[in-house]
Amino acid sequence: MGEGHEGFMRRALELARRGWGWTRPNPLVGAVVVKDGEIVGEGWHAVRGGPHAEEVALRAAGARAQGADLYLTLEPCVDFPGKCTPPCVDALLAAGIRRVIVATRDPNPCVDGRGLHRLQEAGVEVIEGVLADEARKLNEVFFHWIRTRTPFVVLKLALSLDGKIATRTRRSRWITGEESRRVVHLLRARYGAVLVGVGTVLADDPSLTVREAEGPQPLRVVLDSAGRIPLEAKVLSPEAPTVVATTDRMPDSVEEALRGKGAEVWRLPTVGGEVDLRALLRRLGERTDSVLVEGGSEVAWSFLARGLVHKIAFFYAPLVLGGREAVPAVGGEGVANPAEGIRIRNLEVERVGEDLLLTGYPEASGKGRD
């Protein structure tokens, strides 16, 4: 795999990222048509229901696609019912593409190697695995959702250097800076749902909408086992859809009032008197591919302790809040021994204005992972 292959594939990955938030639950895909060492056409999957990246790139290349190479971040789709019409493999063959360089296979059981096999049967050379790790990370949400039909869960926290998300007076605005808040809005646009506990609604009255970035509005989810959410809460505004996940403890009158505000109310099974998070994720998986959990501290621990977090995004501000009564980033019981703590692998650190953003992947806990 020469440097040329990687260079063109990086361009395809760059193009694919432009569809972030708009294609879900479809994958992010970029395509680059190369002839005689030059790019003659490129494209990306821009929006769910729109043309696939291959189609856009081939259209841009026109007659120059004959005998050209195609760089694809994900295996092209084949003719299975209701999923890809017309199948992209047929379009590649009709255009006369001579070689396809693909980063990774499509894990969708309806594809998963069939697209590449069809190309090879037709005499097209296939090179597989160029920048495969980067391509899988780009589509980590899709890969998880298509295999499990449950959402990919990201835990996002904004905290001080000493691990607090609010002061002893429960004030949290603003711990992190403006740049971090813009990135959070971008994350809300990229992931399909945003989730908080009713305690966060009562304390902060957040809107949970995308305002400082371009992108679609997420599904807003509030965990509220007993029906404490105020009817005037901003999270019930009409800018985005809202689900209140609750239990049989919510009074019928509260449910009726919430439905009158336009919210959906899901009565779910319980674990320890609270909403069963696994049951919630199974139902959310029917609606969306991903969830951004934004708090509060008890909710953060509930997801972490059950092994339900697939990725973290912690924004650290350069300040110390102190205080025994200040709110810790992660509450709950915690662990008794450091050896029992949840390890974070593949940790990455980047600057966001004056803040630091740490991202990583929690290791599977002893209770298992969804």
N, C-alpha and C positions, 0 to 999 in steps of 0.2 A: 504494500500500500504506500505509494509514493506521496511526497509532499503535495503534489498536484491534486491527488484525490482528496486529501484532508482540507486543502484550501477551498476547493469547490464545495465540499460538504459543510464546511463552516459557514459559507455563504447561505447554503440551504437551511441550516439551523437558524441563522440570523433572520431569514425570511419567515420561517415557521413561527418564531416568537411574536410576530406581528398579529397573530390570531388569538393571542392570550385573552381569555375571558369570553370571546365571541363564539368560539367553535363548540364549546362544551355541550353535550358530553363527548363530542367527536374529538379525535386527537389533533395536535398541532403538527402540521406537515408543511415542509418547504421543498421546492423542486427547482433544479437548475439544469438547463440544456446547454451542453458544451460541444462545440465542433471546432476541430483544428486548434484546440487549446484556448478558445475564446467562448465566453458566455453569449449565446444567441437568443436565450429566452429564460425567464424565471417567473416563479409564482409561488403563492402560498394559499392555504385554505383560510379564507378571511372570515367566514361566518357560517354557522350551522345552516345547512340547506343550500348554501352557495356552491359554486364549482370547486372541485378538488384542485389541489396544488398542481397535479400533473396536467390537468386540462388547461389551466391558466398558462403554465409554462409552454406547453405545446402550441397553444394559440399564439403566444408571443413569438415563438420561433418560426412558425409557419413552415414553409418548404425547407427551411434550413434544418429541421428536425430529422430529415432523411439521412440516415447513416451517422447520427450524432450520439453522444453519450448523455444519459440522464442521471443526475444525482438526486437521490430521494432520501429524506430523513426517516421514512417509514415505508415498509412494504406496500406496493400498490394493491388496491382492492380487486376482488374478482366477482363473478356474477352469482351472488347469493341474494335471495329474495328480500326486497325492501331496504337494502342497505347501501347499494352503490349502483346508480343507474345513470349513464351506462358504466359498466365496469372499467376502471382505469387501465387494466391490463390490455383490454381490447383497443383502447385509444393509443397506447404505446405501440402496439403492433401495427395499427393502421398508419401511424405517423412514420414508421420505418426506423425507429430507434434501434441502434445496433448493440448497445451495451447499457446496462442499468447498474449503477453503483448505489447500494442501499445501506443505510446505517444499521437498521435493526428490523426484525420481523414484527408484524402486527400480531399481538397476543390474542386478538379476537379469535375465538375458536372457529369462526366461519372463514377466517383467512389463514393465519398462522402457517405460513409456508406455501400455501396454495398459489398465491400470486407469483412468487418466485419460480415455483415449479412450472406454471403455465408459460412463463417467459422462456425458461430453458427448453421446454418442449418445442417451442416455436423457433428455436435457434438463436435466441438472444443471449448474449453473454451476461452473466450475473456475478457481481462482486459484492459480497456481504460482509458487514462488520466494520466499515469505516466510521470512526468516531461513535461506536456503538454506545459506550457509557454515557457520553454527552447526550445522545439521542434518547436514551432511556430516562435520563434525569429530566430532560425537557418534558417528556410525557409521563412522568411518574404518577400524575393524577389519573390519566386515562388507563395506564397499565394496571393500576390498583383496582379501579372501578370496573373495568371490563372483566377482570378475573373474579372479583368478589361481589359485585353489584352493591357494595356499600361505599360510602364516601371516603375519600382520602382526607384525613383530619390533620389540620395544622393548628398548633397552639401558639397564639401570638400574645406576648405580654410586653408592656412598657413599664420599666422598673428603674429604680435608682441603683447605684453601685452596691448598696447594702441590701438589695433584694426586696425593696418595698414598692408596692403599687399604689399606696395612698398613705397620707400622714395619719397621725393619731386622731386628727379631727375628720378623717375620711375624705380629705380633699386630694384629688389626683390630677387636676388640670392646672398647668400642664407639666408633667414630669419630663417628657421628651420634647424635642424641638420641632419646628415647623417642617423641616425636611423629612423627619421620621413620620410625621402625621400624613404627609403626602404619599409616602411609601405605603402606609397602612391603607389609605384609600385605594391605591393601586392593587393591593392584595385583595381588598374587598371586591374589586372588579374582576380579578383573576379567578377567585374561588366562588363556587356556586351558592354558598350559604354562609351567613355570619351568625354565630351563636353566643349568647350570654345567659347568665342566670338572672332571675328576677331581682336579686340583690343589687346587681349592677344597674338595672333599670331604676330601682328605687334610689340608689345613691347618686348616679350620674345623669340619668335621663338621656341616654345617647340616642341618636337617630339611626346609627348603623347603616348609613347610606354612602354612596360614592359621590363626593362633591369636589374633591381636589385632584381628581384624575379623570381620564376619559375611559369609559367602560360601562358595561351593563350593571344594573342594580342587582344585588344579591337577594336571595331569600333570607329574611330575618327570622331567627328562631330564638324564642325565649323559653328557658326552663322555669316553670312556675307550677309546682306540684299542688299548691293550695289555692291559687287564684288571687294572688296579691297584687298583680300588675294594675297600676292606675289607668283608667280609661283615657286620661289625657296624656299618657306617655307618648313621647315623640316616636317611639318604635312602632306605634300604631298608625302613623301618618300614611297617607295614600301614595307616597313616592315609590314605595317598594312593597312587595307582598310580605306578610308576616304570619308565622305559625307560632302558636302558644302550645308548647308541649306540656301536658299536665296529667293528672291522675283523677281518680274518682273523688279525691278530696276537694276538687274545685266545685263550688256551688253551681247549680244549674243556671241560676240567675246571672252569675258572672260569665258563664259560657255564652249565654244568649246575648249579653251586652257586648262581649268581645266580637261575636259574629256580626253584630250590628255595626261595629266599627270596621268591618271588612276583614278581620283576622280569621284564619283557620284555627280551630281548636282540636288538638289531637289528644284523646285520652289514651294513655299507654299503660302497660304493666308497670309494676313497681319493684324496686329492690331497696329494702330498708326504708320503705315509705316514700322514696323519691322515684322520679322517672327512671325507668330502666333504660340506660344509655344505649345498650346494644339494640334494644327494640326500636329506639328512636333512630339509630343509624340505619337499621334495615329499612325502615319506612322512608327515611330521607334518600336512601339509595334509589328509590323509585322516582325521585324528583330531581336529583342533582348528583354530580360526581365528586363534590368536595365540600368541606366545611372548615371555616376559619373560626376557631374558638377564641373569643376575646376576653373571657373572664366571667366571674371574678375568681378569687383565689381558691374557694371551695370547689368551684366547677373545674378549675385547672387540675386540682388534685384528683377529683373524681375521674376525669378522663385519663390522667397519667397512671393512677393506681390500677386501673382496669386494663392497661395496655392498649388504649384506644387512640393514642396519639402517634401519628406516623412521622411528623416533622415538627420542629419548633422554630419559632422566629421571635427571639427575645431582643427588644430594643433597650439598651442600657444607656441611661443619661449620666453625664458626668457630675453627679451630685449625691450627697449622703443625706438621708432624711432622719435616720435614727428613730428612737422611741419604742418602748416596750409595747405600746398600744397601736403602733403603726401596722398597716395591713401588709402581711407578707405576700410575695408574688404567688406562692403556692401554699395553700392551707392544708386542711385535713389532718389526719393523724400523723402523716409522715412515716418514716422508717425508724426502727429502733437502733439499727446498726448501719454505719456508713457503707458496709459491704452490700447492704440490701438496696442501696440507692439506685436510681435509674440512670444508667450510663448513656451519654450522648455520643454517637459515633459520627465520623465524617464532619466534624465541626468546622465551620467556616466563619470568618470574622471580616466585616467590612465597615468602613466609615459611612455614616449617613449624617451629614452636617457635623455637629459636635458629638453626636451619639455613636454608639457601636451597635451593629446588628449582628447577632450570633444566630446562625442557622445550623441545624443538625438533625440527626435521626435517632430517636430513643431506641435502645436495644429492647428486644422482646422481654417482657417481664415474666415472672413465674406463673402469672395468671393467664398468660397467652395473649396473643394479639389478634384483633379482628382484621 
